[in-house]
Structure formats: structure tokens, C-alpha cells
Amino acid sequence: MAELRIDPKNILGKMKPVHGVNNGPVTLNFTQDASRYFREAGIPFSRLHDTEYPFGSGEFVDIGCVFPDENKDPDDPASYNFALTDLYIQKIRDAGAEVIYRLGASIEHQPIKRRIFPPKDNLHWAKVCGGIIAHLNEGWADGHHMGIRYWEIWNEPELYDTMWRGTWDQYFELYTVTAKYLKERFPDIKVGGPASCSSVNNFTRKFLAHVRQSGAPLDFFSWHGYVSGIGQAVSLITGARELMKEYGFGDKESIYDEWNYVKSWQDCDESFKIIRSIKGAAFNAAMLTVMQQYPVDICTFYDAQMKFTNAWNGLFEPAPMRLHAGPKQVIPRKPYYPFYAFNRLYKLGSHVSAEIAGGDNLYALAAAGGKALRCMVTHFSPESAAPVTVKLPDDLGECRIFLLDDSLNLGETDYAPEITLPANGMALLEWE
């Protein structure tokens, strides 16, 4: 029998906002609404990339949507199309999340590319980005004072076929010009990138070397990682931090802003089935656990928008169609509940010691605050495995037990000194 050990007096640090997502709560052109579940899970960050895919529906977030004619004057408010992006971001704020705004273009899988080419004039492009920031943060052009801190320059520029039809050097120069311009104009914001496909590869090494040599600002280093094993994610996280230290950026934020389950890029359909299953739920819980435990600062799951409800969005399924005005409330799936459970820990504030001895594929995470103590215990098995019984601590007294498995969505069960988890399942334990 495995044994759970918790030491609430051994404080390891603060709970981190690793339970963010990509995109907002009211999606599919404002017809589907996950705001309630964003609030209940305390989603801390919403990163804007592939928003209202494809092509931002011609209206949302992307530079080509917000600034449709690249020949126009970036100092003229009439050059911009802000309306629906403003509303989209306001829905995110209303749900309690903070925005990470990706400046650039969404992915283009079609054979004819539209918006993933290098700008004709990097400074002009940087000034367009400045116009967006001034509108959202400083009230320019009948704008707002949203206080958006994180501004990410492009996405996965090493993907020539689908994200950046230019050379690496052309991206490095775009980053340098834009980051320097934005930090000089808006010294209080955070700029970063490159939202690379992985944390450590030839591209990220060359990027960090260029940033160091050019003196370009880099407030955060962002990167992605789709995995099927938790150890793979740990390697990406620790690799990112070591690479940042190697190039002199060890004190900057590491942002893992696309993650999800992928076993094989040659068979995504099989991965999509897992993403929305109980196995996907256990994977999410284990990922949230190690992202808290290892050196990364912010993480955002890809994706929460309803456009991807049968693909990357394992969190929600669409609301039943009804003929009435206004957005319809979505339905949470099992992979959503680990985000809710993690937030129960996050709200307590302090990450405390927890470990499980005597079992495989088991993950434990605990947090404390005031008189409260909470713990997530997860059994995630990449392959088929037998259920595992975990003995609970006997020195902490009785706790409330909430199970996530094939039949329960964090349903409360009677207290027992041990819990049995299936091959893929999670328990939330609460001592008050």
C-alpha cells in the first residue's frame, strides 16, 4: 500500500498561477460561455493565441485583424479595428483572469498563407503593437485602462510552414526592434517571447544569444511542450530554467504557455480522445502538480475555446443549442475538475511538503493557509494499470474526500483512512 505523507509546517514556497488557459471564457463568436467555470476554477491567466480560429475570424486579437491594412498610419485611431477584441478581453476580465496578449498571427495550416510573413517595416509593426497597448491600457482611441502586463512577440517562429514565413534572423530582428520600442514607450509592461515549440532547441539557444548580444528587453521567456509523460514535462521545465541561466536570464520569468497531452503528432485523433477523457483529467492533475513543484512561473493550458471542443479543448463541451439570445453556458468535462481542485489549493497561498511513498505513477501536492490544509493526490498511468490504494496521514485527523473518477466529478465520499484510485483518477483532500 502506498502512503501519503504531508508536513504542513514545511513551507516550500508560494502557490503559483499554473492553472491558466489559452483564450477566453466567452467564445465561438460569443455564443458559448464558460465564465462561471473560469471563476470557480480561479483561472489566473488567459493567453490570446489562435483566438476565434482561424484567422481570428477576421476580428479578434491578431495584428492582421486589429490593424487590417499594414499601409495605414499606426498613429491614426481610424486605422484600427478594436471593437470585438475589446469585448472579448472584457469578458476575460469579468471572469477574473489576466490577459497574456500574443502580438502576431494565428497558425495557418492552409496551403496559401496570409499573415505569417515578416512585416515589411519592423518599426512600423512595433508602432502598431504600441497602438494596441495604448488603446487597451492608456485609454487611447476611446480605449480602456485594463493594465495588461504581459505582451508576447509572435508565436512559434521556428515553424516555417505554419507560423513564420521568414528566417530566424528576421524574427530575431523583429523581436529586438519591437521589444526595445515597447519597453521605451511603456516601461511598466512585460515583453517577452518567443513562444517557441520547445524550451531547449537550436532556435531557443540562438534566440537567447541574440537577445543577450543585442541588449533587447526580455522580461519573460515563453515556450511550449505537448507531452504524454509527466517526466517529459519536468525535463522541459528544468531545461528552460537551465538554458535561461546559461544565457544570463535566470532571474526572468519562465512561461509554459502551451501544454496538453500528445502521444503522437501522427495520430492526433487518438490524443484528442484522451484529452477529453478521465485519463486526460488525471494527466491535467499530474501536470498541475509538477508545474507547481518545478521552476516555472506561469502556465496556460491549450486550449479553452469552444472552437476546439473536439480537439484541444478537453475542459468543456458545448451547451445544448437553444433558440434564444445571448451566450449559452457550457458543460464542464472531467479534465476541467483538476483546475478547480488546484485552485482550492492555490487560494490557501502556501505550498507545503507532500509525498507518496510506495507507489508508481502517483503525484501529491499540498497547500496550507490559516487553519486549512488541502491536498491533491493523483494516479496517472500512461498505460493500463491496476488501482492503487493510498493510506492517508493519521496525524492530521479526519478530512473531507472528493473523488474524480469514471463516475464522480469531485463527488464527496465518506471518510476512510485510505483511498483507492483507479489507473487514472484524482482525490481532493481537505482538512479545515
C-alpha positions in Angstrom: 0.0 0.0 0.0 1.3 3.5 -0.8 1.4 6.1 1.9 0.7 9.8 1.7 2.9 12.0 3.9 2.2 15.7 4.5 4.2 18.2 6.5 2.1 21.3 6.7 4.9 23.1 8.7 7.4 22.6 5.9 6.6 25.5 3.6 8.2 25.2 0.2 7.1 28.5 -1.3 4.0 30.2 -2.7 1.4 28.5 -4.8 1.9 29.6 -8.4 -0.6 30.6 -11.2 0.0 27.5 -13.3 -3.7 26.8 -13.9 -4.1 29.3 -16.7 -5.5 28.6 -20.1 -5.3 29.8 -23.7 -8.2 32.0 -24.8 -11.3 33.3 -23.0 -14.5 32.2 -21.4 -17.0 33.5 -24.0 -16.0 32.1 -27.4 -17.3 30.8 -30.7 -18.3 34.4 -31.6 -19.8 35.0 -28.1 -22.2 32.1 -28.3 -20.7 29.8 -25.7 -20.0 30.9 -22.2 -17.6 29.3 -19.7 -17.4 32.3 -17.4 -18.9 30.5 -14.4 -16.3 27.8 -14.6 -13.4 30.2 -15.2 -14.4 31.9 -11.9 -14.9 28.7 -10.0 -11.5 27.4 -11.1 -10.0 30.8 -10.4 -8.3 30.8 -13.9 -5.5 33.3 -13.3 -4.3 33.9 -16.9 -5.9 33.7 -20.4 -3.3 33.8 -23.2 -4.6 35.0 -26.5 -3.4 32.9 -29.4 -5.4 31.2 -32.2 -8.3 33.3 -30.8 -11.5 32.5 -32.6 -9.5 30.3 -35.0 -8.9 30.5 -37.9 -7.6 34.0 -38.8 -9.1 35.5 -35.7 -12.4 35.3 -37.5 -11.2 38.5 -39.2 -11.9 40.4 -36.0 -10.0 39.2 -32.9 -6.6 39.8 -31.4 -4.2 39.1 -34.4 -2.4 42.1 -35.8 -4.0 41.5 -39.2 -7.4 41.7 -37.6 -6.9 44.7 -35.3 -4.8 46.6 -37.9 -6.2 45.3 -41.3 -4.2 47.5 -43.7 -0.5 47.4 -42.9 0.0 50.5 -45.1 -2.1 52.7 -42.8 -0.8 55.1 -40.2 -0.3 53.5 -36.7 -0.9 56.9 -35.1 -4.4 57.2 -36.6 -7.1 55.6 -34.5 -9.1 55.1 -37.7 -6.5 52.5 -38.8 -7.6 50.1 -36.1 -10.5 47.6 -35.6 -10.7 47.2 -31.8 -14.4 46.6 -31.2 -14.7 42.8 -30.8 -11.2 42.3 -29.3 -12.2 44.8 -26.6 -15.3 42.9 -25.8 -13.5 39.6 -25.8 -10.9 40.8 -23.4 -13.5 42.4 -21.2 -15.2 39.0 -20.9 -11.9 37.6 -19.7 -11.5 40.3 -17.1 -15.1 39.8 -15.9 -14.3 36.2 -15.3 -11.3 37.2 -13.1 -8.4 36.2 -15.4 -5.5 38.3 -16.5 -4.5 38.5 -20.2 -1.3 37.4 -21.9 -1.6 39.2 -25.2 0.3 37.5 -28.1 1.2 40.1 -30.7 1.3 38.5 -34.1 -0.7 35.9 -36.1 -2.5 32.7 -35.5 -1.4 29.4 -37.0 -2.1 28.9 -40.7 -2.5 25.3 -41.8 -3.9 26.0 -45.3 -1.6 25.9 -48.3 -2.0 29.6 -49.1 -0.6 31.8 -46.3 -2.0 35.2 -45.4 -0.5 36.8 -42.3 2.6 34.8 -41.2 5.1 36.7 -43.3 7.7 39.1 -41.7 6.5 42.7 -41.6 7.7 45.0 -44.4 8.8 47.5 -41.8 9.6 46.3 -38.3 9.4 49.7 -36.6 6.0 50.3 -38.3 4.8 47.0 -36.9 6.2 47.8 -33.5 4.2 51.1 -33.5 1.1 49.1 -34.4 1.7 47.0 -31.3 2.2 50.2 -29.4 -1.2 51.5 -30.6 -2.9 48.3 -29.3 -1.2 48.7 -25.9 -2.1 52.4 -25.7 -5.7 51.6 -26.5 -6.1 48.8 -24.0 -4.0 50.2 -21.2 -4.0 54.0 -21.6 -7.4 54.9 -23.0 -6.1 55.9 -26.4 -8.7 55.8 -29.3 -11.7 55.6 -27.0 -9.9 52.8 -25.2 -9.5 51.4 -21.7 -7.3 51.1 -18.7 -7.0 47.3 -18.4 -3.5 47.1 -17.1 -2.5 44.2 -19.3 1.1 43.4 -18.2 2.2 40.5 -20.5 2.9 41.1 -24.2 4.4 38.3 -26.2 6.0 38.9 -29.5 4.9 36.3 -32.1 4.3 32.5 -31.6 6.5 29.5 -32.6 8.6 31.4 -35.2 10.7 28.3 -35.8 7.6 26.7 -37.6 8.2 27.9 -41.1 5.3 26.1 -42.7 2.6 27.3 -40.5 3.7 30.2 -38.2 6.6 32.3 -39.7 7.4 32.5 -43.4 10.8 34.2 -42.7 14.2 33.3 -41.5 15.2 33.0 -37.8 17.3 36.2 -38.1 14.3 38.1 -39.4 12.4 37.1 -36.4 15.2 38.0 -34.0 15.3 41.4 -35.6 11.6 41.9 -35.3 11.7 40.9 -31.7 14.6 43.3 -31.0 13.0 46.3 -32.7 9.6 45.6 -31.1 10.8 44.9 -27.6 13.0 47.9 -27.4 10.3 50.2 -28.8 7.6 48.9 -26.5 9.7 49.0 -23.3 10.8 52.5 -24.0 7.3 53.7 -24.6 5.6 51.6 -21.9 8.3 50.9 -19.3 5.9 49.2 -16.9 4.7 46.4 -19.2 6.5 43.0 -19.6 7.6 41.9 -23.0 8.9 38.5 -24.0 8.8 35.5 -26.2 9.5 33.6 -28.4 6.6 31.2 -27.6 8.9 28.5 -29.1 7.8 24.9 -29.8 10.1 23.6 -27.1 12.1 25.1 -24.2 15.5 23.9 -25.4 16.4 23.6 -29.1 18.7 25.3 -31.6 16.2 28.0 -32.1 15.8 29.0 -28.4 19.6 28.9 -28.0 20.1 31.3 -30.9 17.2 33.5 -29.7 18.6 33.9 -26.2 22.1 34.5 -27.6 20.7 37.2 -29.9 18.8 38.9 -27.2 21.8 39.0 -24.9 24.0 40.4 -27.7 21.5 43.0 -28.9 20.5 44.1 -25.4 16.9 43.7 -26.2 14.5 43.5 -23.3 13.3 40.1 -22.2 11.0 40.1 -19.1 9.9 36.5 -19.7 10.9 33.5 -21.8 7.9 31.6 -23.2 7.9 28.2 -24.7 5.6 25.2 -25.4 5.5 21.5 -24.8 3.0 18.8 -25.7 3.8 15.5 -24.0 2.3 12.2 -23.0 4.5 11.6 -19.9 4.9 13.8 -16.9 8.7 13.3 -16.9 8.9 14.8 -20.3 7.2 18.0 -18.9 9.6 18.1 -16.0 12.6 17.9 -18.4 11.1 20.8 -20.4 10.6 22.9 -17.3 14.1 22.3 -15.8 15.7 22.6 -19.2 14.1 26.0 -19.7 15.5 27.3 -16.4 18.9 26.0 -17.0 19.0 27.5 -20.5 17.9 30.8 -19.1 20.7 30.8 -16.6 23.2 29.8 -19.2 22.4 32.9 -21.2 22.1 35.3 -18.3 18.3 35.3 -17.9 18.0 33.1 -14.9 16.2 35.9 -13.0 13.4 36.3 -15.6 10.0 34.6 -15.7 9.7 31.2 -17.4 6.2 30.9 -19.0 5.0 27.5 -20.3 2.1 28.9 -22.3 1.0 25.9 -24.3 0.7 22.4 -22.8 -1.5 19.5 -23.4 -1.5 15.7 -24.0 0.0 14.5 -27.2 1.2 10.9 -27.7 1.9 11.2 -31.4 1.7 14.1 -33.8 0.9 11.4 -36.5 -2.3 10.4 -34.7 -3.8 13.4 -33.1 -7.3 12.0 -33.1 -6.3 9.4 -30.5 -4.7 12.1 -28.4 -7.9 14.2 -28.7 -10.0 11.4 -27.3 -7.7 11.2 -24.3 -7.6 15.0 -23.8 -11.4 14.9 -23.1 -11.4 11.7 -21.0 -10.8 10.7 -17.4 -7.2 9.8 -18.4 -6.9 13.4 -19.7 -8.2 14.6 -16.3 -5.5 12.6 -14.5 -2.9 13.9 -16.9 -4.0 17.5 -16.2 -3.9 16.9 -12.4 -0.4 15.4 -12.6 0.8 18.3 -14.8 -0.5 20.9 -12.5 1.3 19.1 -9.6 4.7 19.1 -11.3 4.3 22.6 -12.7 3.8 23.8 -9.1 6.8 21.8 -7.9 9.3 22.6 -10.6 10.9 26.0 -11.7 8.3 27.6 -14.0 6.3 30.7 -13.1 3.1 30.8 -15.2 1.5 28.0 -17.3 -1.5 28.1 -19.7 -3.3 25.0 -21.0 -4.0 24.9 -24.7 -7.0 25.4 -25.2 -10.2 26.5 -23.6 -12.2 28.0 -26.5 -15.2 26.1 -27.9 -13.8 26.1 -31.4 -11.6 23.2 -30.3 -14.2 21.3 -28.3 -13.4 18.1 -30.2 -9.7 18.7 -30.3 -7.5 20.6 -27.8 -10.3 21.8 -25.5 -10.9 18.9 -23.2 -12.3 21.2 -20.4 -15.8 21.9 -21.8 -18.4 20.6 -24.1 -20.9 22.9 -25.9 -24.2 23.9 -24.3 -27.3 22.4 -25.9 -28.5 24.6 -28.7 -31.5 26.7 -27.8 -33.1 29.4 -29.8 -32.7 32.4 -27.5 -30.5 35.4 -27.4 -27.2 35.5 -25.6 -24.4 33.1 -25.0 -25.2 29.6 -23.6 -23.4 28.1 -20.6 -21.0 25.3 -21.5 -20.8 22.0 -19.7 -17.6 21.0 -17.8 -15.9 17.8 -18.7 -13.8 15.7 -16.3 -10.5 17.3 -17.4 -11.8 20.6 -16.1 -12.0 19.5 -12.4 -8.3 19.3 -11.7 -8.2 23.1 -12.4 -10.9 23.6 -9.9 -9.2 21.4 -7.4 -5.8 23.1 -7.9 -7.5 26.4 -7.3 -8.7 25.2 -3.9 -5.0 24.8 -3.0 -3.9 27.9 -4.8 -6.3 30.1 -2.7 -4.6 28.9 0.5 -1.3 30.5 -0.6 1.5 28.3 0.8 2.9 25.2 -1.0 3.8 22.7 1.7 5.6 19.3 1.6 3.7 16.3 0.4 4.9 13.0 -1.0 3.7 9.5 -1.6 5.9 6.5 -0.7 5.5 3.0 -2.1 3.6 3.6 -5.3 4.1 4.2 -9.0 2.6 6.9 -11.1 1.4 8.8 -8.1 1.5 12.5 -7.5 0.8 14.6 -4.4 0.5 18.3 -3.9 -0.4 20.1 -0.7 -1.1 23.7 0.3 -1.8 25.4 3.6 -3.3 28.7 4.8 -4.6 29.7 8.2 -6.1 26.6 9.7 -6.8 24.9 6.4 -4.8 22.2 4.7 -5.6 20.7 1.3 -4.0 18.1 -0.9 -4.4 16.7 -4.4 -3.5 13.0 -4.9 -3.3 11.8 -8.5 -2.9 8.4 -10.1 -1.9 9.0 -13.8 -0.8 5.9 -15.6 0.3 6.4 -19.3 -0.6 2.7 -19.8 -3.1 0.4 -18.3 -2.6 -0.2 -14.6 -4.3 -1.6 -11.5 -6.0 0.6 -9.0 -3.7 1.9 -6.2 -4.7 2.2 -2.5 -3.1 5.2 -0.6 -3.0 5.3 3.2 -3.9 8.8 4.4 -1.9 10.6 7.2 -3.2 9.5 10.6 -1.8 12.5 12.5 -3.9 15.1 10.7 -7.3 13.8 11.7 -10.3 13.2 9.5 -10.6 15.0 6.2 -13.2 15.6 3.6 -12.6 13.5 0.5 -13.7 14.4 -3.0 -13.1 11.9 -5.8 -12.7 12.4 -9.5 -13.0 9.1 -11.4 -15.2 7.5 -14.1 -18.4 8.0 -12.0 -17.6 11.0 -9.8 -16.8 14.6 -10.6 -15.1 15.5 -7.3 -18.0 13.9 -5.5 -17.7 13.8 -1.7 -17.2 10.3 -0.2 -17.3 9.1 3.4 -14.0 9.4 5.3 -11.8 6.4 5.4 -8.2 6.1 6.5 -7.3 5.2 2.9 -8.4 5.9 -0.6 -8.3 3.7 -3.7 -7.6 5.4 -7.0 -8.2 3.8 -10.4 -5.4 3.8 -13.0 -6.5 7.4 -13.8 -8.1 9.4 -11.1 -7.7 12.1 -8.5 -8.7 12.8 -4.9 -9.0 16.2 -3.3 -8.4 16.1 0.5 -9.4 18.9 2.7 -8.6 19.5 6.4 -10.2 22.6 8.0 
